[in-house]
């Protein structure tokens, strides 16, 4: 008797001499510590399986296939055993068949298995139509995983017959498998849609639930095909006691509401009742989600919004972080529609900003925009700033914050650089929104921006310097009264040689402000500067000192990058600064001033000559151009010994002070109509059209000058009013400055004069500060708005780039059903693209020739089909 016959006889009694799957797993664990031994064990096991597959014993083959399927999960390619898998599937025993289908699900999902699937089609048909329901069930599960477009067409009719199977187990599996067939073979949905819908009335609840799942997935891509099912689905929603099916029905009905908005009038009361009656948190959340996704909540539904908020507060205060997160997501959606409700829950939202879960903290930042007012912006910004400082310094400041805001104790947080950048971005966003409407005092805002720069000097987050100095630019353009203090802040940064490299991304903005608003800085300085000492002397640094200090810096070699605009801005700002400095000496011009101006001009020329050979074309061009201009200035000053040189007034200064710079809307350029045809020859008609356009521009300039005069009068009235009243009483709700000194979470900014600036020259003006109370009071300031040629309400450009949808990375892509229309017959051609091309050509023809005026009768409005829900 042969060895194989002996083993075959002993195997039914539980005696086996081959390695089983359990032995394979034990061997892997035994060799898991040594990678070389493990790799050798894998190779040995695969060779053993190859030998076992060559036998005629199906027991041995099925065990080998099972072990190979397990090894396939370790990354080994098992496509070479595809035909052996078919042998195991063809076994009459269910144990073998189950192993074969398991291996097929793992191996046949890949490409290049067409030959195997072609041979497998008859096996699938045989197992599906088998009298044994167990074999039928395992075959349907296999089809749902390995189905291809060709296999879907071959097997579709057999699967449809299984929808009427006597056992609910098979009907449920068939319904779910039909969804995968629809994805691969969309025409099957049109052919057998009625058969699928009949399962909504099935006597078994699991089959109905599976049908609802399939329709829900189908409606997600194209809900218009399923609007007519709304009455039946609404009836199931009212009758069903299965929470999971109710959740799927809510999702499905929310898709249908997007296509048929009138459904909300019937569906919304039912969803609200469901939300009030259930105790399941999952069902409560899905009810809220249905209202949001179906766009059922409107600004008029205040009661519904209050109910949703009350339910979500329980989610946010729950100990489970997953519930807190999903509750916060729904809370954000609700507050975007009803922003007035969020202010009642300020404590809850601010407590969420110190949640241990970083994702919850990030989401809570999205609610800060709707929470901020001009009365609480100082406390909110201070609370956010604390998260940026080191952990050992947070505890003391948090203790005072929690006492004052009456919040639960919040422990210090170790935050990532990504979150720090989000916090900084959010602080700048909430302070600058609505054209800085919520800022109580712009000196306080400059202090906040300075604190961010000081904190970032240790963390060195990329982009922060550019972001903060861009706010310096915006505030300087919009708020004329703060320009003096702003230039002083910028001088502290620009003249500090130790920060020249660390502040590389923001230097050009600061230097531009110094050159542009030097005149405002040298002529005015606020009495209520936010310094740390009451009796500190504040120095106005003259333009000559600024030029000498900048020229003395030696780190400009690090700013030679071709894409870096810093040097170009420096050169233009230094030339502008020199001209404005000379004009400030015009009234008291004397021999000493003439000598000093000549000296400063020569210093500036020598500094510019260093950049004549720069590899940056912009830097080279500006350096050479301003060098030649300054030589003319030097010649004019040396020629006219007694009077102030006329060239500085009528020539050089006109380059920089002809027109004031004003803020422009971010999308103003995109809304300028371009109606000029550059290909058409210029004729008399075109010249007259140009003259009309020129007259319109001149008229606009006249109105603009009148507006500027009005704004100047308004500023003078505001300043005169503030001088008459003196120190007004602080507004209620504003913390005094004396309190802020002892405030543990207030981060001050050092505004002392840099050490490298000399003050021994005769052009230094000093001013003794008067003692005043430390306070943040509401200022009356003029904030300039954007100059926008388009509509004032528009905040986005006219033309938006279309976003390309990315292809799904999953093996089964549902995008094939996104444009599938059940109302069209399969033979009806789709002329959508052709019609669109013809429409565009017709529009081009209309633009070339003026169409005749035709008076058309008004068309009767088409009646829209109404879905009736009983």
CORTA-V917200 format. One record per residue. RES is the residue in one small letter. SS is DSSP state (a for helix, b for strand, c for the rest). PHI is phi as a letter, one per 40 degrees, with the letter a starting at -180 (none if undefined). Layout:
BEGIN
{{RES & SS & PHI} {RES & SS & PHI}}
END
This chain:
BEGIN
{{x & c & none} {x & c & c} {x & a & c} {x & a & c} {x & a & c} {x & a & c} {x & a & c} {x & a & c} {x & a & c} {x & a & c} {x & a & c} {x & c & c} {x & c & c} {x & c & g} {x & c & b} {x & c & b} {x & c & b} {x & c & c} {x & c & c} {x & c & c} {x & a & c} {x & a & c} {x & a & c} {x & a & c} {x & a & c} {x & a & c} {x & a & c} {x & a & c} {x & a & c} {x & a & c} {x & c & b} {x & c & c} {x & c & c} {x & c & b} {x & a & c} {x & a & c} {x & a & c} {x & a & c} {x & a & c} {x & a & c} {x & a & c} {x & a & c} {x & a & c} {x & a & c} {x & a & c} {x & a & c} {x & a & c} {x & a & c} {x & a & c} {x & a & c} {x & a & c} {x & a & c} {x & a & c} {x & c & c} {x & c & c} {x & c & c} {x & c & c} {x & a & c} {x & a & c} {x & a & c} {x & a & c} {x & a & c} {x & a & c} {x & a & c} {x & a & c} {x & a & c} {x & a & c} {x & a & c} {x & a & c} {x & a & c} {x & a & c} {x & a & c} {x & c & c} {x & c & c} {x & c & h} {x & c & c} {x & c & c} {x & c & b} {x & a & c} {x & a & c} {x & a & b} {x & a & c} {x & a & c} {x & a & c} {x & a & c} {x & a & c} {x & a & c} {x & a & c} {x & a & c} {x & c & c} {x & c & c} {x & c & c} {x & c & c} {x & a & c} {x & a & c} {x & a & c} {x & a & c} {x & a & c} {x & a & c} {x & a & c} {x & a & c} {x & a & c} {x & a & c} {x & a & c} {x & a & c} {x & a & c} {x & a & c} {x & c & c} {x & c & c} {x & c & c} {x & c & c} {x & c & g} {x & c & b} {x & a & c} {x & a & c} {x & a & c} {x & a & c} {x & a & c} {x & a & c} {x & a & c} {x & a & d} {x & a & c} {x & a & c} {x & a & c} {x & a & d} {x & a & c} {x & a & c} {x & a & c} {x & c & c} {x & c & c} {x & c & c} {x & c & c} {x & a & c} {x & a & c} {x & a & c} {x & a & c} {x & a & c} {x & a & c} {x & a & c} {x & a & c} {x & a & c} {x & a & c} {x & a & c} {x & a & c} {x & a & c} {x & a & b} {x & c & c} {x & c & b} {x & a & d} {x & a & c} {x & a & c} {x & a & c} {x & a & c} {x & a & c} {x & a & b} {x & a & d} {x & a & c} {x & a & c} {x & a & c} {x & a & c} {x & a & c} {x & a & c} {x & c & c} {x & c & b} {x & c & c} {x & c & c} {x & c & b} {x & a & c} {x & a & d} {x & a & c} {x & a & c} {x & a & c} {x & a & c} {x & a & c} {x & a & c} {x & a & c} {x & a & c} {x & a & c} {x & a & c} {x & a & c} {x & a & c} {x & a & c} {x & a & c} {x & a & c} {x & c & b} {x & c & d} {x & a & c} {x & a & c} {x & a & c} {x & a & c} {x & a & c} {x & a & b} {x & a & c} {x & a & c} {x & a & c} {x & a & c} {x & a & c} {x & a & c} {x & a & c} {x & a & c} {x & a & b} {x & c & c} {x & c & c} {x & c & c} {x & a & c} {x & a & c} {x & a & c} {x & a & c} {x & a & c} {x & a & c} {x & a & c} {x & a & c} {x & a & c} {x & a & c} {x & a & c} {x & a & c} {x & a & c} {x & a & c} {x & a & c} {x & a & c} {x & a & c} {x & c & a} {x & a & c} {x & a & c} {x & a & c} {x & a & b} {x & a & c} {x & a & c} {x & a & c} {x & a & d} {x & a & c} {x & a & c} {x & a & c} {x & a & c} {x & a & c} {x & a & c} {x & a & c} {x & a & c} {x & a & c} {x & c & c} {x & c & b} {x & c & c} {x & a & c} {x & a & c} {x & a & c} {x & a & c} {x & a & c} {x & a & c} {x & a & c} {x & a & c} {x & a & c} {x & a & c} {x & a & c} {x & a & c} {x & a & c} {x & a & c} {x & a & c} {x & a & c} {x & a & c} {x & c & b} {x & a & c} {x & a & c} {x & a & c} {x & a & c} {x & a & c} {x & a & c} {x & a & c} {x & a & c} {x & a & c} {x & a & c} {x & a & c} {x & a & c} {x & a & c} {x & a & c} {x & a & c} {x & a & c} {x & a & c} {x & c & c} {x & c & b} {x & c & c} {x & a & c} {x & a & c} {x & a & c} {x & a & c} {x & a & c} {x & a & c} {x & a & c} {x & a & c} {x & a & c} {x & a & c} {x & a & c} {x & a & c} {x & a & c} {x & c & c} {x & c & f} {x & c & c} {x & c & c} {x & c & b} {x & c & d} {x & c & c} {x & c & c} {x & a & c} {x & a & c} {x & a & c} {x & a & c} {x & a & c} {x & a & c} {x & a & c} {x & a & c} {x & a & c} {x & a & c} {x & a & c} {x & a & c} {x & a & c} {x & a & c} {x & a & c} {x & c & c} {x & c & c} {x & c & c} {x & c & c} {x & a & c} {x & a & c} {x & a & c} {x & a & c} {x & a & c} {x & a & c} {x & a & c} {x & a & c} {x & a & c} {x & a & c} {x & a & c} {x & a & c} {x & a & c} {x & a & c} {x & a & c} {x & a & c} {x & a & c} {x & c & b} {x & a & c} {x & a & c} {x & a & c} {x & a & c} {x & a & c} {x & a & c} {x & a & b} {x & a & c} {x & a & c} {x & a & c} {x & a & c} {x & a & c} {x & a & c} {x & a & c} {x & c & c} {x & c & b} {x & c & c} {x & c & c} {x & c & c} {x & a & c} {x & a & c} {x & a & c} {x & a & c} {x & a & c} {x & a & c} {x & a & c} {x & a & c} {x & c & c} {x & c & c} {x & a & c} {x & a & d} {x & a & c} {x & a & c} {x & c & c} {x & c & b} {x & c & c} {x & c & c} {x & c & b} {x & a & c} {x & a & c} {x & a & c} {x & a & c} {x & a & c} {x & a & c} {x & a & c} {x & a & c} {x & a & c} {x & a & c} {x & c & c} {x & c & c} {x & c & c} {x & c & d} {x & a & c} {x & a & c} {x & a & c} {x & a & c} {x & a & d} {x & a & c} {x & a & c} {x & a & c} {x & a & c} {x & a & c} {x & a & c} {x & a & c} {x & a & c} {x & a & c} {x & a & c} {x & c & f} {x & c & b} {x & c & c} {x & c & c} {x & c & b} {x & c & c} {x & c & c} {x & c & b} {x & c & c} {x & c & b} {x & c & c} {x & a & c} {x & a & c} {x & a & c} {x & a & d} {x & a & c} {x & a & c} {x & a & c} {x & a & c} {x & a & c} {x & a & c} {x & a & d} {x & a & c} {x & a & c} {x & a & c} {x & a & c} {x & a & c} {x & a & c} {x & a & f} {x & a & f} {x & a & g} {x & c & c} {x & c & c} {x & c & c} {x & c & c} {x & c & a} {x & a & c} {x & a & c} {x & a & c} {x & a & c} {x & a & c} {x & a & c} {x & a & c} {x & a & c} {x & a & c} {x & a & c} {x & a & c} {x & a & c} {x & a & c} {x & a & c} {x & a & c} {x & a & c} {x & a & c} {x & a & c} {x & c & f} {x & c & c} {x & c & c} {x & c & g} {x & a & c} {x & a & c} {x & a & c} {x & a & c} {x & a & c} {x & a & c} {x & a & c} {x & a & c} {x & a & d} {x & a & c} {x & a & c} {x & a & c} {x & a & c} {x & a & c} {x & a & c} {x & b & b} {x & a & c} {x & a & c} {x & a & b} {x & a & c} {x & a & c} {x & a & c} {x & a & c} {x & a & c} {x & a & c} {x & a & c} {x & a & c} {x & a & c} {x & a & c} {x & a & c} {x & a & c} {x & c & c} {x & c & c} {x & a & c} {x & a & c} {x & a & b} {x & c & c} {x & c & c} {x & c & c} {x & c & b} {x & a & d} {x & a & c} {x & a & b} {x & a & c} {x & a & c} {x & a & c} {x & a & c} {x & a & c} {x & a & c} {x & a & c} {x & a & c} {x & a & c} {x & a & c} {x & c & b} {x & a & c} {x & a & c} {x & a & c} {x & a & c} {x & a & c} {x & a & c} {x & c & b} {x & c & a} {x & c & c} {x & c & c} {x & c & b} {x & c & c} {x & c & c} {x & c & b} {x & c & c} {x & c & b} {x & c & c} {x & c & b} {x & c & c} {x & b & c} {x & b & b} {x & b & b} {x & b & c} {x & c & c} {x & c & c} {x & a & c} {x & a & c} {x & a & c} {x & a & c} {x & a & c} {x & a & c} {x & a & c} {x & a & c} {x & a & c} {x & a & c} {x & c & c} {x & c & b} {x & c & c} {x & a & c} {x & a & c} {x & a & c} {x & a & b} {x & c & c} {x & c & c} {x & c & c} {x & c & c} {x & c & c} {x & c & c} {x & a & c} {x & a & c} {x & a & c} {x & a & c} {x & a & d} {x & a & c} {x & a & c} {x & a & c} {x & a & c} {x & a & c} {x & a & c} {x & a & c} {x & a & c} {x & a & c} {x & a & c} {x & a & c} {x & a & c} {x & a & c} {x & a & c} {x & c & c} {x & c & c} {x & c & c} {x & c & b} {x & c & c} {x & c & a} {x & a & c} {x & a & c} {x & a & c} {x & a & c} {x & a & c} {x & a & c} {x & a & c} {x & a & c} {x & a & c} {x & a & c} {x & a & c} {x & a & c} {x & a & c} {x & a & c} {x & a & c} {x & a & c} {x & a & c} {x & a & c} {x & a & c} {x & c & c} {x & c & b} {x & c & c} {x & c & b} {x & c & c} {x & c & c} {x & c & c} {x & a & c} {x & a & c} {x & a & c} {x & a & c} {x & a & c} {x & a & c} {x & a & c} {x & a & c} {x & a & c} {x & a & c} {x & a & c} {x & a & c} {x & a & c} {x & a & c} {x & a & c} {x & a & c} {x & a & c} {x & a & c} {x & a & c} {x & a & c} {x & a & c} {x & a & c} {x & a & c} {x & c & c} {x & c & c} {x & c & b} {x & c & c} {x & c & c} {x & c & c} {x & a & c} {x & a & c} {x & a & c} {x & a & c} {x & a & c} {x & a & b} {x & a & c} {x & c & c} {x & a & c} {x & a & c} {x & a & b} {x & a & b} {x & c & c} {x & c & b} {x & c & c} {x & c & c} {x & c & b} {x & c & c} {x & b & b} {x & c & d} {x & c & c} {x & c & b} {x & c & c} {x & a & c} {x & a & c} {x & a & c} {x & c & c} {x & c & c} {x & c & b} {x & c & b} {x & c & c} {x & c & c} {x & c & c} {x & c & c} {x & c & c} {x & c & c} {x & c & c} {x & c & b} {x & a & c} {x & a & c} {x & a & c} {x & a & c} {x & a & c} {x & a & c} {x & a & c} {x & a & c} {x & a & c} {x & a & c} {x & a & c} {x & a & c} {x & a & c} {x & a & c} {x & a & c} {x & a & c} {x & a & c} {x & a & c} {x & a & c} {x & a & c} {x & a & c} {x & a & c} {x & a & c} {x & a & c} {x & a & c} {x & a & c} {x & a & c} {x & a & c} {x & a & c} {x & a & c} {x & a & c} {x & a & c} {x & a & c} {x & a & c} {x & a & c} {x & a & c} {x & a & c} {x & a & c} {x & a & c} {x & a & c} {x & a & c} {x & a & c} {x & c & g} {x & c & c} {x & c & c} {x & c & c} {x & c & c} {x & c & c} {x & c & c} {x & c & g} {x & c & c} {x & c & c} {x & c & c} {x & a & c} {x & a & c} {x & a & c} {x & a & c} {x & a & c} {x & c & c} {x & c & c} {x & c & c} {x & c & b} {x & c & c} {x & c & b} {x & c & c} {x & c & b} {x & c & c} {x & c & b} {x & c & c} {x & c & c} {x & c & d} {x & c & c} {x & c & c} {x & c & c} {x & c & c} {x & c & b} {x & c & c} {x & c & c} {x & c & c} {x & c & c} {x & c & c} {x & b & b} {x & b & b} {x & b & a} {x & b & c} {x & c & c} {x & c & c} {x & c & c} {x & c & a} {x & c & c} {x & c & c} {x & c & a} {x & c & b} {x & c & b} {x & c & c} {x & c & c} {x & c & b} {x & c & b} {x & c & c} {x & b & b} {x & c & c} {x & c & c} {x & c & c} {x & b & c} {x & c & b} {x & c & c} {x & c & c} {x & c & c} {x & c & c} {x & c & c} {x & c & c} {x & c & b} {x & c & b} {x & c & c} {x & c & c} {x & c & b} {x & c & b} {x & c & c} {x & c & c} {x & c & c} {x & c & c} {x & c & c} {x & c & c} {x & c & c} {x & c & c} {x & c & c} {x & c & c} {x & c & c} {x & c & b} {x & c & b} {x & a & c} {x & a & c} {x & a & c} {x & a & b} {x & c & c} {x & c & b} {x & c & c} {x & c & b} {x & c & c} {x & c & c} {x & c & c} {x & c & c} {x & c & c} {x & c & c} {x & c & c} {x & c & c} {x & c & b} {x & c & b} {x & a & c} {x & a & c} {x & a & c} {x & a & c} {x & a & c} {x & a & c} {x & a & c} {x & a & c} {x & a & c} {x & a & c} {x & a & c} {x & a & c} {x & a & c} {x & a & c} {x & a & c} {x & a & c} {x & a & c} {x & c & b} {x & c & c} {x & c & c} {x & c & c} {x & c & c} {x & c & b} {x & c & c} {x & c & b} {x & c & c} {x & c & c} {x & c & c} {x & c & c} {x & c & c} {x & c & c} {x & c & c} {x & c & c} {x & c & c} {x & c & b} {x & c & c} {x & c & c} {x & c & b} {x & c & c}}
END
